[in-house]
Amino acid sequence: MMIERIETSARMSRIVKHNGTIYLCGQVCKDAEKDITEQTTTMLEKVDELLQKAGSDKHHLLSATIYVKDMSYFAAMNAVWDAWVPEGQAPARACVAAKMAREALLVEISVVAAEIS
């Protein structure tokens, strides 16, 4: 069973593929100065881009772990998430409040998906 690592640095790989399963590293927004709606939107755009590069898409998500800086952002983040997830294709999901790596970050996501055969 081969492990494929894509966009690898000394610290991490952005994508790891193993046995038909795709693991993405944590994804954050494109501009941390924006509000939670924009941060969530651009974070999910990055997930779409990486899944495509890895040979999958949001229809094949298996699980998602979402980290929010404060649960006061939960409803606004969910509004974007609910519009993004294909109907009937929601993955297993956890959402937790977490201290972020940078003060301006409001949300981060880590996903696992099935490779499209």
N, C-alpha and C positions, 0 to 999 in steps of 0.2 A: 504494500500500500504506500504509494508515493504521496508526499506532502509537497504542495506547490505554494511558494510564498511570492507574493507580488508587491512591488513597491516596498522593498525591505530596506531598513536602515539598521544601525547597530542596536537601536532600542526596540523596534517593533516592525511588523509587516502590516500594511494597510489592509491586505487581503490574504487569507490563508485558505487553501482548498485541500480537502482530504475526503476521499471516499464519497464523492458526490455532495459533500456539504461545504458551504462557504461561510467563513467567519470574517466579519469586518471589525476592524479596530474601532474604538469610539470615534464618533463623528460629531463635530460641533458646527456652528453656523459659519457663514462666510464673512460676516461683519458683526462683531460682538458689541458694537455701539447701538445696534437696532433693538427693538422691543421683542418680547417673547414670541409674538406672531411671526415676525420676520426671521428671527433666529431659528424657530422651528421649521419654517418653510425652507430656508436655505440649507439647513441641516439635512432635511429629507431629500432635497435635490442632490446633495452629495452622496447620500445612500443610493439613490437611483443610479447615479453615474458609476459608482463602484460596483454595484450589482451587475450592471450591464457589462462592465469591463471583465467581471468574473464569470459571466455566462449565466446570469439569472435575472430576476426582476422582483418587484414587490409582490407579485402574485404567488411567489414561491417562498415567502418568508416563513420561517419556522418559529423563531422567537425574537423578541425585542426586549431590551432592558433600557428604560429611559430614566435619566438622572435629571432632576430639576433642582435649581438652586433653592427654591422655596415653594412649598405647596400652594402658595397664593397664585402661582402661575399655572396651576394644574388645568383649570377649565379652558384657558386660552390656548394652552399647548394642545389639549385634547381636541379643540375645535379644528385645528390644523391637521392633527393626526387622523381624526375621523374622516375628513375630506380626502385625505391621501390614501388611506388603506382601501383597497378594492372591496366592494361589498361581498360578504361571504368568505373573504380570504384573510381575516384577521389572524395574526400569529398569536402564540402564547406570549403574554406580556407582563412585565413587572415595571412599576414606576416608583422611584424612591427619591426622597429629598437627599441632596448630597452637597458637600462642600466642593466647589468647582476648582479646577486647576488655575483659572484666572478669574479675578473678581468680576469682570464684565460678562462672563459667560452665564447664561441662564438655563441652558439645556444641553444635554449630550445624549447620544444613543449608541448602543452596540447591538448589532443584529446578527442572526444566523439564518441562512437561507439554503434551500436545496438548489443544486445545479440543474439547469434545464438540459435534458438529454437530447 
